[in-house]
Amino acid sequence: MSVLEVQGLSVRLGGRRVLRDIDLSIGDGEFVGLIGPNGAGKTTLLRSVLGVVRPESGRVRVGGAPPRQARAGIGYVPQRHEFAWDFPISVEETVMTGLVRDVGWFRRPRQEHYDAVADAIVRVEMGALARRPVGELSGGQRQRVLVARALALRPRLLLLDEPFTGLDMPTQELLLDLFRGLAAEGRAVVMSTHDLAGAMHQCSRLCLVNRTVIADARPGELRDPAIWMRAFDVQATNPILSVLGVAA
């Protein structure tokens, strides 16, 4: 069953068309990599799914509902620099902020909220640091906190915007194992990433985006170098094709 349906989506920002005629369908249990160069519109696509960017045309449905009505079922992990890490709160408190829509403003969380926060922190292996101020965390630990914050919602759809930027290899592997595990549980996971080789090996599907969808298939089906050349606007001699194992 489709969790996410994007049909004919076009987005214009600041007078410039950022996305054009995007069609995308993602089902339960899929781990989909959004691949494309800087400025290709990957982040705009994720924000359109969240409902924070209004499309020029087309529509987005999450579980059959418009994004704003479906927000309770969408977990979102932004790029790490978008969070105010100097705010004086602990890991637990940061993860709890992911539930503010459910808890309500100026209300005390219920036991179910504390349980969801504790479960999410354990899943990202941060239990020993639950009371630590987030300002004292390393970059990798901060990324795991943002993932836990999204998981506390127990979402059906998880959106990840460049989750591996600046992370060491052990942290990347930990998160990859977690994302694959979430997909195996039946959740839909959509990840924008510049780790092309990793996405080729780990994702169940790749969606190559450069303002529109260039290709959408299983990694093993994306062996034509022309597809990658078009997606990244590079020539046949570019080393990226050799890294991906698709050089002509």
Secondary structure, 3 states (H helix, E strand, C coil): CEEEEEEEEEEEECCEEEEEEEEEEEECCCEEEEECCCCCCHHHHHHHHHCCCCCCEEEEEECCECHHHHHHHEEEECCHHHCCCCCCCEHHHHHHHHHHHHHCCCCCCCHHHHHHHHHHHHHCCCHHHCCCEHHHCCHHHHHHHHHHHHHCCCCCEEEEECCCCCCCHHHHHHHHHHHHHHHHCCCEEEEECCCHHHHHHHCCEEEEECCCEEEEECHHHCCCHHHHHHHHCCCCCCHHHHHHCCCC
